[in-house]
Amino acid sequence: MARVEIVRSLVLEIQKRFSRKEANEMLDLIETLERQPAKGKLLGTVGAIIIKELKYEKYRFYFLTDGFVLKTMDGEALADLLLRFVRMSDKKHQQQVIDEIKEVLKKIGPMGCT
């Protein structure tokens, strides 16, 4: 089973912007990736890090994962897979957020998205 990590700033943004029911639905959707880590649309790669998106109505949630582990996907590697959710956007600001994530990854690496 993969491990899903949601950065604290994203959880706070979700809780602030949406009702408690909607926020719980969004967090439950994100946690479904523990059982289905290949879910989500591939947006691009920076080195060995894959940037993917998960949609909820008109909002998008962006997460990072190790591309090599996701491709090999045997039982042992799956236990080591980490999916880190880093940002959220609406359709209007989608490309701007993706570009910001790529820029951070290029400059400081995946640990800079916390």
C-alpha positions as CSV (number, residue, x, y, z in Angstrom):
1,M,0.0,0.0,0.0
2,A,1.4,3.4,-1.0
3,R,1.7,6.2,1.6
4,V,-0.1,9.5,0.9
5,E,1.3,12.6,2.5
6,I,-0.6,15.9,2.3
7,V,1.4,19.0,3.2
8,R,-0.1,21.0,6.1
9,S,-0.5,24.2,4.1
10,L,-2.7,22.3,1.6
11,V,-4.9,20.8,4.3
12,L,-5.4,24.2,5.9
13,E,-6.3,25.7,2.5
14,I,-8.9,23.0,1.9
15,Q,-10.4,23.5,5.3
16,K,-10.5,27.2,5.0
17,R,-12.0,27.3,1.5
18,F,-14.6,24.6,1.7
19,S,-17.3,23.3,4.1
20,R,-16.4,20.5,6.4
21,K,-18.3,18.0,4.3
22,E,-16.6,19.0,1.1
23,A,-13.2,19.1,2.7
24,N,-13.7,15.6,4.0
25,E,-14.8,14.4,0.6
26,M,-11.6,15.9,-1.0
27,L,-9.3,14.4,1.6
28,D,-11.0,11.0,1.2
29,L,-10.5,11.2,-2.6
30,I,-6.8,12.0,-2.0
31,E,-6.5,9.0,0.4
32,T,-7.9,6.6,-2.3
33,L,-4.4,6.8,-3.9
34,E,-3.1,4.6,-1.1
35,R,-4.9,1.7,-2.8
36,Q,-4.7,3.0,-6.4
37,P,-1.4,4.8,-6.7
38,A,-1.5,4.9,-10.5
39,K,-4.6,7.0,-10.5
40,G,-4.4,10.6,-11.7
41,K,-3.3,12.4,-14.9
42,L,0.4,12.7,-15.7
43,L,1.4,16.4,-16.2
44,G,5.1,16.2,-16.5
45,T,8.4,15.1,-15.0
46,V,11.4,16.9,-13.5
47,G,14.3,14.4,-13.2
48,A,12.9,11.2,-11.6
49,I,9.9,13.1,-10.0
50,I,6.5,12.8,-11.6
51,I,3.9,15.6,-11.3
52,K,0.4,14.3,-11.4
53,E,-3.1,15.8,-10.9
54,L,-6.2,14.5,-9.3
55,K,-9.5,16.2,-10.1
56,Y,-12.4,17.0,-7.8
57,E,-15.2,18.9,-9.6
58,K,-13.6,22.1,-10.9
59,Y,-10.5,21.8,-8.6
60,R,-7.2,20.1,-9.2
61,F,-4.9,18.6,-6.6
62,Y,-1.2,18.2,-7.6
63,F,1.0,15.6,-6.2
64,L,4.6,14.3,-6.6
65,T,5.8,10.8,-6.8
66,D,8.9,8.8,-7.7
67,G,8.6,7.9,-11.4
68,F,10.8,4.8,-11.1
69,V,8.9,3.2,-8.3
70,L,5.6,3.9,-9.9
71,K,6.7,2.2,-13.2
72,T,8.1,-1.0,-11.5
73,M,5.2,-1.3,-9.0
74,D,6.0,-4.7,-7.4
75,G,4.7,-5.4,-3.9
76,E,7.8,-4.3,-2.0
77,A,8.3,-1.1,-4.0
78,L,4.7,-0.2,-3.6
79,A,5.1,-0.2,0.2
80,D,7.9,2.4,-0.2
81,L,6.0,4.6,-2.6
82,L,5.3,8.1,-1.3
83,L,2.7,10.4,-2.9
84,R,3.1,14.0,-1.7
85,F,0.3,16.4,-2.3
86,V,1.6,19.9,-2.6
87,R,-0.9,22.3,-4.2
88,M,-4.4,22.9,-5.3
89,S,-5.9,25.1,-8.0
90,D,-9.0,25.8,-10.0
91,K,-9.1,25.4,-13.8
92,K,-8.4,29.1,-14.3
93,H,-5.0,29.0,-12.5
94,Q,-4.0,25.4,-13.5
95,Q,-1.0,26.1,-15.8
96,Q,0.4,28.8,-13.4
97,V,0.4,26.3,-10.5
98,I,2.0,23.5,-12.6
99,D,4.7,25.9,-13.7
100,E,5.4,27.0,-10.1
101,I,5.7,23.4,-9.0
102,K,8.2,22.6,-11.8
103,E,10.2,25.7,-11.0
104,V,10.5,24.7,-7.3
105,L,11.5,21.1,-8.3
106,K,14.2,22.4,-10.6
107,K,15.7,24.8,-8.1
108,I,15.5,22.9,-4.8
109,G,14.2,19.5,-5.5
110,P,11.2,17.6,-4.1
111,M,11.9,18.5,-0.5
112,G,11.2,22.2,-1.3
113,C,7.5,21.5,-1.8
114,T,6.7,21.1,1.9
